[in-house]
């Protein structure tokens, strides 16, 4: 006879954060600041946020508390695909927890289905104030926003296959997005599984759910055509139709999500059914709507030091097991373990309690210093749980099981784009706005540095401005969440980094549509404002040529000098140097005027012996930021000369002589700050 689990003494906190999300937290007696907090993330709920969020499966909750860990769960502030708001929800919940119980020292993120994807988002989230040391993502859609590609395919294929079936057509949206339910229709979602009108329409076209004697040959043919065209699992057909209708409707129509923009393309998708391939509606996505969907959320693999364990079941037709391979090439192998449960019948997240506990114990031991778990060791951990308590269910982790590639289940979009590789580094600009521009450095590891050299807003006493930020790569996109400027510095030896103040501009994104071409977007509050403009490369680093660029006979040895350089003893100012393999060198110097306002100088130089010399540095002035920019008003004021010398590996010496007042002549000793791909010394 099994003994009852001991009752743990604990303290509980409930509340609602500023985002509107409800939360619950529990801390066992003895938990104190510096302890471990487990975040428990729930799955997809189309209902409005609940004021009684779940703390997850009972066996996991009790095990976490028994280890002395505190636990917390959020309802999320959004329903459905809530990842547009979950980052804020988690920050605010952790702050509320810390105010009550004390600041945690470490976080383990956990969750199933959509909650598993939220778990991966937390592993990548750098602003929680607490390091995420582990992530337990259970049956998570690790391909992220790509799940909506399959939903769109299913909706559009259904519209084609069932277009002439009386009573079988799905409700239409407005003329701009006819394949997306209108906002007024979304709250009828119970109909899809309650035998209501939508389920009846689906049955009239496909025969799904009808007794066999009512299913016609036409219904069978249409159902078979849909399965062939989309690859939808027949065991989960109605569930997938829910996401293809109500799920897409909520995602697209919510102003805080996609906000009525076409976010997913099928313009270049190849469908295996010939009729669908020929006649399906073709949709071209807005590139930034598509990026916004990927940002919320497709994993990039930038999980800092977190140890990640992902588990899937073999016959899940909603979150197919192929998602278990979506992190390949993203998360370092020594930080990611995965395991698959092999099922005899289909389920969504159909893990036994023993399997859930075995995975958690394996991850917990790994965090504590044990060897990285394998599917075999997770199976062993599960069996130990089952031996101790046979009622916990079966152990079915199979080390030999590996599903196919995710592209076999979710059809590739084949959209036009260019990777963010070495060719992303260079000077970039909008051809309609000469006189301002960007320095982009592709550093590797999915990291990109962007600095915008521009002008102050209307009414400012300054005559130049610059803003800089570190971004990440999502497919063929560059995402910089925070571009910031600086004020309060000095050009000369009186420069004091402690005197600098930050100027927050906002978000900056780039979509690369070809080599050296793309589109930029700024999302910024007043006085800056939003904008979308072309983005074109002016120069490259080293040999990162685009098709058609001339190949030099003798590549320049100065390419290795390329990068950002600064005074390590006084950070907050420096230079960007970019040298092409043909020897052309470009220097952008970011610094300050004597009154503390930002200043920048730019010039093209060439080699003289072992140095690089820039004989005609200029300081562009005369216009204003954003919509007030006037290219005709830009004045290229002569500034002076610069000579760079040194080894170009870890240090450079910059000698300068200026003809403008307030700068004079002198020397800076610079240390390398960044090394773009293709630069640096062996």
C-alpha positions in Angstrom: 0.0 0.0 0.0 1.4 3.4 -1.0 1.9 6.1 1.6 0.2 9.4 1.0 2.5 12.2 -0.2 3.5 14.5 2.7 1.6 17.8 2.9 4.1 20.6 2.4 3.9 23.9 4.3 4.0 26.7 1.9 3.0 30.3 1.3 0.9 31.4 -1.6 0.7 34.7 -3.5 -2.0 35.6 -6.1 -2.3 38.8 -8.0 -2.6 40.7 -11.3 0.2 42.5 -13.0 0.1 45.8 -14.9 -0.1 43.9 -18.2 -3.4 42.4 -17.1 -2.1 38.9 -16.5 -3.1 37.0 -13.4 -0.5 34.9 -11.5 -0.1 32.5 -8.7 3.1 31.7 -6.8 3.9 29.2 -4.1 7.0 29.0 -2.0 7.7 26.2 0.5 8.7 27.1 4.0 12.4 27.7 4.1 12.6 29.2 0.6 14.6 32.4 0.7 16.1 35.0 -1.6 18.6 33.4 -3.9 16.6 30.2 -4.1 15.3 28.6 -7.3 12.1 29.6 -8.9 10.3 27.3 -11.4 8.1 29.1 -14.0 5.2 26.9 -15.1 3.8 27.9 -18.5 0.4 26.8 -19.7 -0.6 25.9 -23.2 -2.8 27.5 -25.9 -6.2 28.8 -24.5 -8.6 30.6 -26.8 -10.6 31.7 -23.8 -9.8 35.1 -22.2 -7.1 35.0 -19.4 -8.2 33.1 -16.3 -7.9 34.6 -12.8 -6.9 31.1 -11.6 -3.9 30.1 -13.6 -2.7 26.5 -13.4 0.5 25.4 -11.8 0.7 22.4 -14.1 0.5 18.7 -13.5 0.2 17.8 -9.9 3.1 15.3 -9.8 5.5 17.9 -11.2 4.2 20.6 -8.9 4.6 18.5 -5.8 8.1 17.3 -6.9 9.3 20.9 -7.5 8.0 22.1 -4.1 9.5 19.0 -2.4 12.9 20.0 -3.7 12.5 23.4 -2.0 11.8 25.3 -5.2 9.3 28.0 -5.4 6.9 27.9 -8.4 4.9 30.5 -10.3 2.5 30.6 -13.2 0.9 33.3 -15.3 -2.4 33.3 -17.0 -0.7 35.5 -19.7 -2.3 38.8 -20.6 -3.4 37.6 -24.0 -5.4 34.6 -25.1 -4.5 32.2 -27.9 -1.0 32.8 -29.3 0.0 34.8 -26.3 3.7 35.2 -27.1 3.3 38.8 -28.1 2.8 39.6 -24.4 4.5 36.8 -22.4 7.9 38.5 -22.1 6.3 41.4 -20.2 4.0 39.1 -18.3 7.0 37.1 -17.0 9.0 40.2 -16.1 6.2 41.6 -14.1 5.3 38.4 -12.4 8.9 37.8 -11.3 9.1 41.4 -9.9 5.9 40.7 -7.9 7.3 37.4 -6.6 10.5 39.1 -5.6 8.7 41.9 -3.8 6.9 39.2 -1.7 9.4 36.4 -1.2 12.8 37.9 -2.3 14.8 37.8 -5.5 15.4 34.3 -6.9 18.9 33.3 -7.7 18.0 31.0 -10.6 15.0 30.2 -12.8 14.0 26.9 -14.3 11.4 27.4 -17.1 8.9 24.7 -17.8 5.8 24.1 -19.8 3.9 22.0 -22.3 2.6 22.6 -25.8 2.5 26.4 -26.3 3.8 26.6 -22.8 6.9 24.8 -24.0 7.5 27.5 -26.6 7.0 30.1 -23.9 9.7 28.2 -22.0 12.1 28.6 -24.9 11.3 32.3 -25.1 12.2 32.6 -21.4 15.5 30.8 -22.0 16.3 33.5 -24.5 14.9 36.4 -22.5 17.7 38.5 -21.1 15.7 41.0 -19.1 14.2 38.7 -16.4 16.7 39.9 -13.8 17.5 36.3 -13.0 19.4 33.8 -15.0 17.5 30.9 -16.6 19.6 27.8 -15.8 17.3 25.2 -17.2 14.4 24.9 -19.7 12.0 21.9 -19.7 10.0 22.2 -22.9 7.4 19.4 -23.2 5.7 18.7 -26.6 6.7 22.3 -27.6 6.2 23.6 -31.2 9.9 24.3 -31.5 9.6 25.5 -35.1 7.8 28.5 -33.5 5.7 30.7 -35.8 6.0 28.1 -38.6 3.0 26.2 -37.1 0.8 29.0 -38.5 2.1 28.3 -42.0 0.5 24.9 -41.8 -2.7 26.5 -40.5 -2.8 28.9 -43.5 -2.1 26.1 -45.9 -5.0 24.1 -44.5 -7.4 27.1 -44.6 -6.5 28.0 -48.2 -6.6 24.4 -49.4 -9.9 23.9 -47.7 -11.3 27.0 -49.5 -10.2 25.6 -52.8 -11.3 22.0 -52.3 -14.7 22.9 -50.8 -15.5 26.0 -52.8 -18.5 24.5 -54.7 -19.9 22.4 -51.9 -23.3 23.8 -50.8 -23.1 24.6 -47.1 -19.5 23.4 -46.9 -17.7 26.7 -47.3 -16.1 28.4 -44.4 -17.0 31.9 -43.2 -15.1 34.6 -45.1 -13.4 37.7 -43.7 -13.1 41.1 -45.3 -11.9 41.8 -48.8 -8.3 42.4 -47.6 -8.1 39.1 -45.7 -11.0 37.0 -47.0 -9.4 33.8 -45.6 -9.3 35.1 -42.1 -12.4 35.1 -39.9 -13.6 38.6 -38.9 -13.1 39.6 -35.4 -16.9 39.3 -34.7 -16.8 35.7 -35.6 -13.9 34.6 -33.5 -15.8 34.2 -30.2 -17.9 31.4 -31.8 -15.0 29.1 -31.4 -16.9 26.5 -29.4 -18.7 25.5 -32.6 -15.7 23.7 -34.0 -15.8 20.9 -31.4 -19.4 21.2 -30.2 -21.2 20.1 -33.3 -22.1 23.7 -34.2 -22.3 25.4 -37.6 -18.5 25.3 -38.4 -18.2 21.6 -37.6 -21.3 21.0 -39.8 -19.8 22.9 -42.7 -16.6 20.8 -42.4 -18.7 17.6 -42.3 -20.6 18.6 -45.4 -17.4 19.0 -47.4 -15.3 16.2 -46.0 -17.7 13.8 -44.2 -15.5 14.2 -41.2 -17.3 13.0 -38.0 -20.3 11.6 -39.9 -21.5 8.0 -39.7 -20.1 6.0 -42.6 -23.4 5.5 -44.3 -23.7 9.3 -44.7 -20.2 9.8 -46.2 -20.3 10.1 -50.0 -17.6 9.4 -52.5 -17.2 13.1 -53.1 -16.7 13.7 -49.4 -14.1 11.0 -49.3 -12.3 12.4 -52.3 -12.2 16.0 -50.9 -11.0 14.8 -47.6 -8.2 12.7 -49.3 -7.3 15.8 -51.4 -7.0 18.0 -48.3 -4.8 15.4 -46.5 -2.5 15.1 -49.6 -2.2 18.8 -50.1 -1.5 19.8 -46.5 -0.2 16.6 -44.8 -2.7 17.2 -41.9 -3.0 14.2 -39.5 -6.5 12.7 -39.8 -6.5 11.9 -36.1 -6.2 15.7 -35.4 -8.1 17.0 -38.4 -10.7 19.0 -36.4 -8.2 20.4 -34.0 -6.1 21.6 -36.9 -9.2 23.1 -38.5 -9.7 25.0 -35.3 -6.3 26.7 -35.7 -6.9 27.3 -39.4 -10.1 29.3 -38.6 -10.4 30.6 -35.0 -6.7 30.5 -34.2 -5.7 32.4 -37.3 -8.6 34.8 -36.8 -7.4 35.6 -33.3 -3.8 35.9 -34.4 -4.5 38.2 -37.4 -7.3 40.4 -36.0 -5.9 41.2 -32.6 -4.5 44.8 -32.7 -1.8 43.7 -30.2 -0.7 40.8 -32.5 -0.6 40.9 -36.3 -3.3 43.7 -36.5 -4.9 42.8 -39.8 -1.7 42.4 -41.9 -0.8 39.4 -44.1 1.9 37.7 -42.0 2.3 34.4 -43.8 3.1 33.8 -47.5 2.2 30.8 -49.6 3.2 32.5 -52.9 6.0 30.0 -53.6 4.8 26.9 -51.7 4.7 23.7 -53.7 1.6 21.6 -52.9 1.6 17.9 -53.9 -2.0 17.9 -55.1 -2.1 19.2 -58.7 -5.5 20.9 -58.4 -4.6 22.7 -55.2 -1.2 23.7 -56.6 -2.8 25.2 -59.6 -5.9 26.9 -58.1 -5.1 27.7 -54.4 -5.2 31.4 -53.4 -1.7 32.7 -53.4 -0.8 35.2 -50.6 2.2 37.4 -50.4 3.1 38.4 -46.8 4.1 41.8 -45.6 7.7 41.3 -44.7 7.5 43.1 -41.4 4.2 41.4 -40.4 6.0 38.1 -41.0 9.0 39.3 -38.9 6.7 40.3 -36.1 5.2 36.8 -36.1 8.7 35.2 -36.0 9.7 37.5 -33.2 6.7 36.3 -31.2 8.1 33.6 -31.3 10.5 31.4 -33.2 13.5 30.2 -31.2 16.9 31.5 -32.3 18.9 29.3 -30.0 20.4 32.2 -28.0 19.8 30.6 -24.6 22.8 32.0 -22.8 23.9 29.3 -20.3 20.6 27.5 -20.0 20.5 23.8 -20.2 17.6 22.7 -22.4 15.6 19.5 -22.4 12.9 18.9 -25.0 10.5 16.0 -25.1 7.9 14.9 -27.7 5.5 12.0 -28.3 5.8 10.1 -31.5 2.2 10.2 -32.8 1.2 13.7 -31.9 -0.6 15.2 -34.9 -1.0 18.7 -33.4 2.6 19.3 -32.4 4.3 16.8 -34.6 7.4 15.1 -33.3 9.4 16.7 -36.1 9.4 19.8 -33.9 11.9 17.9 -31.8 14.5 18.6 -34.5 13.8 22.3 -35.0 16.6 23.4 -32.7 19.3 21.6 -34.7 22.1 24.1 -35.6 20.6 26.7 -33.2 21.2 25.5 -29.6 24.7 24.2 -28.9 24.8 20.4 -28.6 26.2 20.5 -25.1 23.3 22.6 -23.9 20.4 20.6 -25.5 19.1 17.2 -24.8 16.0 15.7 -26.4 14.0 12.5 -26.0 10.9 11.0 -27.7 8.2 8.8 -26.2 7.1 6.2 -28.7 3.3 5.8 -28.6 1.0 2.9 -29.6 -1.9 5.3 -30.2 -2.0 9.0 -31.1 -2.1 11.8 -28.4 -1.2 15.4 -27.9 1.3 15.6 -25.1 0.3 12.2 -23.9 3.1 11.7 -21.4 2.7 9.5 -18.3 3.4 11.0 -14.9 6.5 8.9 -14.7 7.8 10.2 -18.0 7.2 13.8 -16.9 9.0 13.2 -13.6 11.9 11.3 -15.3 12.5 14.3 -17.6 12.4 16.8 -14.8 14.8 14.8 -12.6 17.2 14.3 -15.5 17.2 18.1 -16.2 17.5 19.0 -12.5 20.5 16.7 -12.1 22.2 18.1 -15.2 21.7 21.6 -13.8 23.2 20.4 -10.5 26.4 19.2 -12.3 25.6 15.7 -13.4 26.3 14.5 -16.9 24.2 15.7 -19.8 21.2 13.4 -20.1 20.5 11.2 -23.0 17.2 9.6 -24.1 18.5 6.4 -22.5 19.3 8.1 -19.1 15.9 9.8 -19.2 14.3 6.4 -19.7 16.2 5.1 -16.7 15.1 8.1 -14.6 11.5 7.3 -15.6 11.9 3.7 -14.7 13.2 4.7 -11.2 10.0 6.7 -10.8 7.8 3.9 -11.9 9.6 1.4 -9.7 9.0 3.7 -6.7 5.4 4.2 -7.7 3.9 1.9 -10.4 0.7 4.1 -10.5 2.8 6.8 -12.3 2.4 4.9 -15.6 4.6 3.6 -18.4 8.1 4.6 -19.5 8.4 4.7 -23.3 11.4 6.9 -24.1 13.1 5.3 -27.0 16.7 6.3 -27.8 16.5 4.9 -31.3 13.5 7.0 -32.4 14.3 10.1 -34.5 11.6 11.8 -36.6 12.1 13.3 -40.0 12.8 16.9 -40.9 10.2 19.5 -40.0 10.1 20.6 -43.6 8.4 17.3 -44.4 5.5 18.3 -42.2 5.4 22.1 -42.7 5.9 23.1 -46.3 8.8 25.5 -46.9 7.6 29.0 -48.0 10.5 29.4 -50.5 10.2 33.1 -50.1 12.8 35.5 -51.6 15.4 36.4 -49.0 19.2 36.7 -48.3 20.9 35.3 -45.2 22.4 37.5 -42.6 26.0 36.4 -43.2 29.3 38.2 -43.9 27.6 40.1 -46.7 25.5 42.0 -44.2 28.5 43.9 -42.9 29.1 47.3 -44.5 27.9 50.8 -44.8 24.2 50.9 -45.6 21.8 53.7 -46.6 18.5 54.7 -48.1 19.3 55.9 -51.7 16.7 58.7 -51.3 18.4 60.0 -48.2 22.2 60.5 -48.9 23.9 62.1 -46.0 22.9 59.6 -43.3 23.5 55.9 -43.0 24.2 52.8 -41.0 27.2 50.8 -40.0 26.3 47.1 -39.8 28.6 44.4 -38.5 27.7 40.7 -38.8 29.7 39.4 -35.8 28.6 35.7 -36.0 26.7 33.7 -33.5 23.4 35.2 -34.7 24.6 38.6 -33.4 24.7 41.9 -35.4 25.8 45.3 -34.4 24.0 48.3 -35.9 24.8 52.0 -35.6 22.8 54.7 -37.2 24.5 58.0 -38.1 21.9 60.6 -38.5 20.7 64.0 -37.3 18.8 65.4 -34.3 15.1 65.9 -34.1 13.5 69.3 -34.8 14.1 71.7 -32.0 17.4 70.2 -30.7 20.5 72.3 -30.2 22.6 69.5 -31.5 23.6 69.2 -35.2 24.3 65.4 -35.4 23.1 62.3 -33.7 24.0 58.6 -33.6 22.3 55.6 -32.1 23.7 52.1 -31.6 22.5 48.6 -30.6 23.2 44.9 -30.6 20.7 42.8 -32.6 19.9 39.2 -33.2 19.3 37.3 -36.4 15.9 35.7 -37.2 16.1 34.0 -40.6 16.9 36.8 -43.1 16.1 39.5 -40.6 18.0 41.7 -38.2 16.2 42.6 -35.0 17.5 45.4 -32.7 15.2 45.8 -29.8 16.8 48.9 -28.5 18.7 51.6 -30.4 20.2 54.0 -28.0 22.1 57.3 -28.3 24.4 59.0 -25.8 24.8 62.6 -24.7 27.1 64.3 -22.1 30.5 63.2 -23.4 33.5 65.2 -24.5 35.9 64.8 -27.4 39.1 65.5 -25.5 40.8 64.1 -22.4 38.0 65.5 -20.2 35.7 62.7 -21.4 34.0 60.9 -18.5 31.9 57.8 -19.3 30.1 58.2 -16.0 28.7 61.6 -17.3 26.9 60.0 -20.3 23.2 59.8 -20.4 21.2 57.4 -22.7 18.7 58.5 -25.3 16.3 55.7 -26.2 15.2 55.8 -29.8 13.3 52.5 -30.2 13.3 49.3 -32.3 15.1 48.9 -35.5 14.5 46.0 -37.9 15.9 44.9 -41.3 14.6 42.4 -43.8 17.2 41.3 -46.4 15.6 40.6 -49.7 18.8 40.1 -51.7 22.5 40.6 -51.4 23.1 44.2 -50.5 19.4 45.0 -50.6 16.5 45.0 -48.2 14.1 47.2 -46.2 14.5 48.9 -42.8 11.8 49.7 -40.3 11.9 52.0 -37.2 9.4 51.7 -34.5 9.9 54.7 -32.1 7.8 57.0 -30.0 7.7 60.8 -30.5 9.7 62.8 -31.4 11.2 60.1 -33.6 8.3 58.3 -35.1 7.9 55.1 -37.2 9.2 54.7 -40.7 9.8 52.1 -43.4 12.5 52.7 -46.0 14.8 50.9 -48.5 18.1 49.6 -47.3 21.1 49.3 -49.6 24.7 48.4 -49.0 27.4 50.9 -50.0 30.5 49.0 -49.0 31.6 45.6 -47.7 34.0 44.0 -45.3 36.8 42.1 -47.0 35.7 39.7 -49.7 32.0 39.5 -48.7 31.1 40.4 -52.3 27.6 40.3 -53.9 27.1 38.7 -57.3 28.7 41.0 -59.9 31.2 42.7 -57.6 34.7 42.9 -59.0 37.3 40.5 -57.6 40.6 42.3 -56.8 43.8 40.9 -58.2 45.6 41.4 -54.8 43.4 41.4 -51.7 44.3 44.1 -49.2 46.1 43.0 -46.0 44.2 45.7 -44.1 40.9 43.8 -44.2 41.8 42.2 -40.9 41.7 45.7 -39.3 38.0 46.0 -39.9 35.8 46.3 -36.8 34.8 48.6 -34.0 37.6 50.2 -31.9 37.4 52.1 -28.7 39.4 53.4 -25.7 38.9 50.6 -23.2 39.7 52.9 -20.3 36.9 55.3 -21.3 34.1 53.4 -23.2 31.4 55.3 -24.9 33.1 56.6 -28.0 35.2 55.1 -30.8 35.5 54.3 -34.5 34.2 51.9 -37.0 36.7 50.8 -39.6 35.6 48.7 -42.6 38.2 47.7 -45.3 37.3 46.0 -48.5 39.5 43.4 -50.2 40.2 45.9 -53.0 41.8 48.2 -50.4 39.1 50.8 -50.1 38.8 51.8 -46.4 35.9 53.5 -44.7 36.1 55.2 -41.3 33.2 56.5 -39.1 34.2 58.1 -35.9 31.5 58.5 -33.2 32.2 60.9 -30.4 31.0 64.2 -28.9 31.2 68.0 -29.3 32.7 70.2 -26.6 29.2 70.9 -25.3 28.4 67.1 -24.8 26.2 66.7 -27.9 26.9 63.7 -30.2 29.2 64.1 -33.2 30.4 61.9 -36.0 32.9 62.1 -38.8 33.3 60.0 -41.9 35.9 59.5 -44.6 37.3 57.1 -47.2 41.0 56.3 -47.0 43.8 54.2 -48.4 47.0 52.5 -47.5 50.3 54.4 -47.1 53.0 51.9 -46.3 51.9 50.1 -43.1 49.2 52.7 -42.2 45.8 53.7 -43.3 45.4 57.4 -44.1 42.1 59.4 -44.3 43.0 62.8 -45.8 39.4 64.2 -46.1 37.3 63.4 -43.1 34.0 65.3 -43.1 31.3 66.1 -40.5 27.9 66.1 -42.2 25.4 68.6 -40.7 22.5 70.8 -41.8 19.3 68.7 -41.6 17.0 66.9 -39.1 15.8 63.5 -38.2 13.1 61.4 -39.8 10.4 63.1 -41.9 12.2 66.5 -41.5 15.3 65.1 -43.3 16.3 67.1 -46.4 19.1 65.7 -48.4 19.6 69.0 -50.2 20.3 70.7 -46.9 23.2 68.4 -45.9 26.6 70.1 -45.7 29.7 68.0 -45.8 31.9 70.2 -43.5 35.6 69.5 -43.9 36.9 68.2 -40.5 40.5 67.1 -40.9 42.8 64.1 -41.3 43.2 60.7 -39.6 46.1 58.2 -39.7 45.7 54.7 -38.3 48.7 52.6 -37.3 49.4 49.5 -35.2 49.1 45.8 -35.6 45.4 45.8 -36.4 44.8 42.7 -34.4 44.1 43.9 -30.8 45.1 47.5 -30.9 45.2 50.6 -33.2 46.7 54.0 -32.8 44.7 56.9 -34.2 46.5 60.2 -34.9 44.3 63.1 -36.0 44.4 66.7 -36.9 41.2 68.7 -37.2 40.5 72.1 -38.9 37.3 72.6 -36.9 37.3 74.4 -33.6 37.1 72.3 -30.5 38.9 69.2 -31.8 42.6 70.2 -32.3 45.2 67.5 -32.9 46.2 64.4 -30.9 46.3 60.7 -30.5 44.0 57.9 -29.3 45.1 54.4 -28.4 42.2 52.0 -29.3 41.4 48.4 -28.4 39.3 46.1 -30.6 35.7 46.0 -29.6 34.1 43.9 -32.4 35.4 41.5 -35.1 33.0 41.2 -38.0 33.0 38.0 -40.0 36.1 37.9 -42.2 38.1 40.3 -40.1 40.6 40.0 -37.3 43.9 38.1 -36.9 44.4 34.3 -36.7 
